[in-house]
Every structure is written in C-alpha cells, then in structure tokens.
C-alpha cells in the first residue's frame, strides 16, 4: 500500500511547562460528524517524554494508506474532521482533514520534540 505522511503538532498554550509521552489517539469523522472506521497502528519506536515549555511544541506523524491493495474490499472514505487526543488525555482536539485512508488504516508515531521527523517505516 502506498502511504502519504503528514506531520502534526501540539502546542503548549499555558504559562507552565508540561510533559507528553506516547502516541496520540486519532479518530476520523465524516462531514456529518459520523465516525469513519479508523484502524490506528502505532509505530514500534520507544516513546520518549517530551518537555513542552510555555509556547513549546511536540510533533507526531500520521501515515495514510492512499491506494487500495489488490481486491481490497475496504473503501477509501474521505474524512472532513480529524479528532486527535493527546497521549494519556481524554479530551480530543478537532481539526479539518482531507485524509482518506483506504480501509481507515493510519499509522502514527509517538510525540517527539522535533518537527523534522522521518516517515514511519
């Protein structure tokens, strides 16, 4: 399957430092707010703790399978909204999305302190 990779980030907008460790949660939604089936595959890299000072960033990559495999019965539905939940949190953040992963399959990295990340292998 061919994949397209996109880098996303969390920004600390508070006045105190915080930390993040692990993989964000991700859910795709359609134009009506309905759930698009999402199969999330975290990478195998060990998760490091990222210190976010006020105004600081933590980054992660989402890999999206964009070409269906031969005889794949799963469609490649477009999602209009991406709900991302920071690691170890309950409240998701919503952003507009143009993702259309075949079979809803996404790969994801753990959060990292640097936005210059290598694509998921």
C-alpha positions as CSV (number, residue, x, y, z in Angstrom):
1,X,0.0,0.0,0.0
2,X,1.3,3.5,-0.8
3,X,1.3,6.0,2.1
4,X,1.3,9.7,2.5
5,X,2.8,11.2,5.6
6,X,1.7,14.4,7.4
7,X,3.3,16.0,10.5
8,X,1.1,17.4,13.2
9,X,1.9,19.2,16.4
10,X,0.6,20.0,19.9
11,X,1.5,23.5,21.2
12,X,1.6,24.3,24.9
13,X,-0.5,27.5,25.2
14,X,-0.4,27.6,29.0
15,X,2.0,29.5,31.2
16,X,3.5,26.4,32.8
17,X,5.6,23.6,31.4
18,X,4.1,20.1,30.9
19,X,5.2,16.7,29.5
20,X,3.9,14.3,27.0
21,X,4.7,10.7,26.5
22,X,3.3,8.2,24.0
23,X,1.0,8.1,21.0
24,X,-1.9,10.4,20.4
25,X,-5.3,8.9,19.8
26,X,-6.9,9.6,16.4
27,X,-10.5,9.3,15.1
28,X,-11.7,10.3,11.6
29,X,-15.2,11.9,11.2
30,X,-17.2,12.5,8.1
31,X,-18.8,15.7,7.0
32,X,-21.9,15.0,9.2
33,X,-19.8,14.2,12.3
34,X,-20.3,10.4,11.9
35,X,-17.4,8.1,12.8
36,X,-15.3,6.9,9.8
37,X,-13.9,3.5,10.8
38,X,-10.3,4.1,11.8
39,X,-7.6,1.4,12.3
40,X,-4.6,3.0,14.1
41,X,-1.2,1.3,14.0
42,X,1.4,2.9,16.4
43,X,5.0,2.7,15.4
44,X,7.3,0.4,17.3
45,X,9.8,3.2,18.3
46,X,10.1,3.7,22.1
47,X,8.2,6.7,23.3
48,X,10.3,9.4,24.9
49,X,9.0,12.0,27.3
50,X,8.8,15.4,25.7
51,X,9.0,18.6,27.8
52,X,6.8,21.3,26.5
53,X,7.7,24.7,27.9
54,X,5.1,27.5,27.5
55,X,4.8,28.0,23.8
56,X,6.7,24.8,23.1
57,X,5.7,22.1,20.6
58,X,5.5,18.3,20.4
59,X,5.2,16.6,17.0
60,X,3.9,13.4,15.5
61,X,3.4,11.9,12.1
62,X,0.3,10.2,10.7
63,X,0.8,7.8,7.7
64,X,-2.3,7.4,5.5
65,X,-2.7,4.4,3.1
66,X,-3.9,6.0,-0.1
67,X,-4.0,3.3,-2.7
68,X,-6.2,0.2,-2.1
69,X,-4.5,-3.1,-2.2
70,X,-5.5,-5.5,-4.9
71,X,-9.0,-6.8,-4.3
72,X,-9.3,-4.7,-1.0
73,X,-13.0,-4.5,-0.3
74,X,-12.5,-1.6,2.1
75,X,-13.3,1.8,0.6
76,X,-11.1,4.9,1.0
77,X,-13.6,7.2,2.6
78,X,-12.7,10.9,2.9
79,X,-12.8,12.4,6.4
80,X,-13.6,16.0,6.9
81,X,-12.6,16.1,10.6
82,X,-9.7,14.6,12.5
83,X,-10.1,14.2,16.2
84,X,-6.7,14.0,17.9
85,X,-6.4,13.2,21.6
86,X,-3.1,14.0,23.3
87,X,-1.3,11.0,24.9
88,X,-2.9,10.0,28.2
89,X,-5.7,12.5,27.9
90,X,-9.5,12.2,27.5
91,X,-10.3,15.4,25.6
92,X,-9.8,15.4,21.8
93,X,-8.9,18.3,19.6
94,X,-10.6,18.7,16.3
95,X,-9.0,19.9,13.0
96,X,-10.2,19.9,9.4
97,X,-8.9,17.0,7.5
98,X,-8.6,15.8,3.9
99,X,-7.4,12.3,4.9
100,X,-9.0,9.4,3.0
101,X,-7.1,6.3,4.2
102,X,-8.1,3.1,2.5
103,X,-9.8,0.8,4.9
104,X,-9.4,3.6,7.5
105,X,-5.8,2.5,8.1
106,X,-3.5,5.0,9.7
107,X,0.0,4.6,11.2
108,X,1.2,7.0,13.8
109,X,4.4,7.9,15.7
110,X,4.7,8.8,19.3
111,X,5.1,12.5,20.1
112,X,8.6,13.9,19.6
113,X,10.3,17.2,20.4
114,X,11.4,17.8,16.8
115,X,9.2,18.5,13.8
116,X,11.8,17.1,11.4
117,X,10.7,13.5,11.7
118,X,11.5,10.6,9.4
119,X,8.4,8.9,7.9
120,X,7.1,5.8,9.5
121,X,8.7,2.6,8.2
